[in-house]
Every structure is written in C-alpha cells, then in structure tokens.
Amino acid sequence: MRLYNRTRLVITRLGNRVIEAKVLSGKPGNKKAILALSALARAMKEMNKVAIVRCVWRKGQDNVIVGVLTPNISDKDNTPESFYFNVLPFAEDFQEFQFPSFSNLPSSMQTNEKQ
C-alpha cells in the first residue's frame, strides 16, 4: 500500500487478521522520506501519541479497517524508525457468551489446589 512521499505500508497477516505492520520508506535511498518518517515517529513517541488511521486495502473495496499506528523507535543505528499497525475492533467484533459454571461439573473433572 503506497502512502505519501513513496512510503509504503508493509503488512504481516495471519489468515484475515493483521498481526503487525510497519511503515517503511519505499526507496532506501530516499533520504527525505526516511527523515520525514523518522521525525514523525520520534515526535509522536516524545509526545506519547499514536495515530488513528482508516485503511482501504484496494480501490473500490468495501473492506475498511480502522487501526492505530504506534511509533517504533529502534535502539540500533542501522534500523530506521517505523510504526506498528494494529486493527481496532468495531462494536460488532465483540461478543458476549454465557458459559455454565464449573461448579456444576462432577468433582472428578474439577481442578484442585495442586493443579
């Protein structure tokens, strides 16, 4: 996914769930893009801020995801600053389930203090 100034969003997925994503410079030699991204990540980290973002994976697609970009500042000199992307759940993503009490199970199936 292309973002502003030849920066792209690299996403790691497991099934249809996003595990992690980082915003990286599209061209390693593009010092302006790397510097702009680094400045944004460092400023957000210093101010203890995150960015709430809206992602549409493909043009014309209805699957819109709302997520949060959290700055990732590396201690290593050769690792550029980046952002972690996490999907924020919608209200319909939460479900409440009622489960029977464990006290109704036979004693042979209940746990004891040793377990």
Contacts in CASP RR format, 6 or more apart in sequence:
PFRMAT RR
TARGET T0000
AUTHOR 0000-0000-0000
METHOD contacts of the structure
MODEL  1
MRLYNRTRLVITRLGNRVIEAKVLSGKPGNKKAILALSALARAMKEMNKV
AIVRCVWRKGQDNVIVGVLTPNISDKDNTPESFYFNVLPFAEDFQEFQFP
SFSNLPSSMQTNEKQ
1 8 0 8 1.000
1 9 0 8 1.000
1 11 0 8 1.000
1 55 0 8 1.000
1 57 0 8 1.000
2 8 0 8 1.000
3 9 0 8 1.000
3 23 0 8 1.000
5 30 0 8 1.000
5 32 0 8 1.000
5 33 0 8 1.000
5 36 0 8 1.000
6 25 0 8 1.000
6 26 0 8 1.000
6 27 0 8 1.000
6 30 0 8 1.000
6 33 0 8 1.000
7 23 0 8 1.000
7 24 0 8 1.000
7 25 0 8 1.000
7 26 0 8 1.000
7 33 0 8 1.000
7 37 0 8 1.000
8 23 0 8 1.000
8 24 0 8 1.000
8 26 0 8 1.000
9 21 0 8 1.000
9 22 0 8 1.000
9 23 0 8 1.000
9 55 0 8 1.000
9 85 0 8 1.000
10 21 0 8 1.000
10 22 0 8 1.000
10 23 0 8 1.000
10 24 0 8 1.000
11 18 0 8 1.000
11 20 0 8 1.000
11 21 0 8 1.000
11 85 0 8 1.000
12 18 0 8 1.000
12 19 0 8 1.000
12 20 0 8 1.000
12 21 0 8 1.000
13 19 0 8 1.000
17 87 0 8 1.000
18 65 0 8 1.000
18 85 0 8 1.000
18 86 0 8 1.000
18 87 0 8 1.000
20 84 0 8 1.000
20 85 0 8 1.000
20 86 0 8 1.000
21 83 0 8 1.000
21 84 0 8 1.000
21 85 0 8 1.000
22 72 0 8 1.000
22 82 0 8 1.000
22 83 0 8 1.000
22 84 0 8 1.000
22 85 0 8 1.000
23 37 0 8 1.000
23 69 0 8 1.000
23 82 0 8 1.000
23 83 0 8 1.000
23 85 0 8 1.000
24 80 0 8 1.000
24 82 0 8 1.000
25 33 0 8 1.000
25 34 0 8 1.000
25 37 0 8 1.000
25 80 0 8 1.000
26 33 0 8 1.000
27 33 0 8 1.000
28 34 0 8 1.000
34 80 0 8 1.000
37 80 0 8 1.000
37 81 0 8 1.000
37 82 0 8 1.000
38 80 0 8 1.000
38 81 0 8 1.000
40 71 0 8 1.000
41 71 0 8 1.000
41 72 0 8 1.000
41 73 0 8 1.000
41 81 0 8 1.000
41 82 0 8 1.000
41 83 0 8 1.000
42 71 0 8 1.000
42 73 0 8 1.000
42 81 0 8 1.000
44 50 0 8 1.000
44 51 0 8 1.000
44 71 0 8 1.000
45 71 0 8 1.000
45 73 0 8 1.000
50 68 0 8 1.000
50 69 0 8 1.000
50 70 0 8 1.000
50 71 0 8 1.000
51 68 0 8 1.000
51 69 0 8 1.000
51 83 0 8 1.000
52 66 0 8 1.000
52 67 0 8 1.000
52 68 0 8 1.000
52 88 0 8 1.000
53 66 0 8 1.000
53 67 0 8 1.000
53 68 0 8 1.000
53 69 0 8 1.000
53 85 0 8 1.000
54 64 0 8 1.000
54 65 0 8 1.000
54 66 0 8 1.000
54 67 0 8 1.000
55 64 0 8 1.000
55 65 0 8 1.000
55 66 0 8 1.000
55 67 0 8 1.000
56 63 0 8 1.000
56 64 0 8 1.000
56 65 0 8 1.000
57 63 0 8 1.000
57 65 0 8 1.000
65 87 0 8 1.000
66 87 0 8 1.000
66 88 0 8 1.000
66 90 0 8 1.000
67 85 0 8 1.000
67 86 0 8 1.000
67 87 0 8 1.000
67 88 0 8 1.000
68 85 0 8 1.000
68 86 0 8 1.000
68 88 0 8 1.000
69 83 0 8 1.000
69 84 0 8 1.000
69 85 0 8 1.000
70 83 0 8 1.000
70 84 0 8 1.000
70 86 0 8 1.000
71 81 0 8 1.000
71 82 0 8 1.000
71 83 0 8 1.000
72 81 0 8 1.000
72 82 0 8 1.000
72 83 0 8 1.000
72 84 0 8 1.000
73 81 0 8 1.000
74 80 0 8 1.000
74 81 0 8 1.000
74 82 0 8 1.000
102 110 0 8 1.000
102 111 0 8 1.000
103 110 0 8 1.000
END
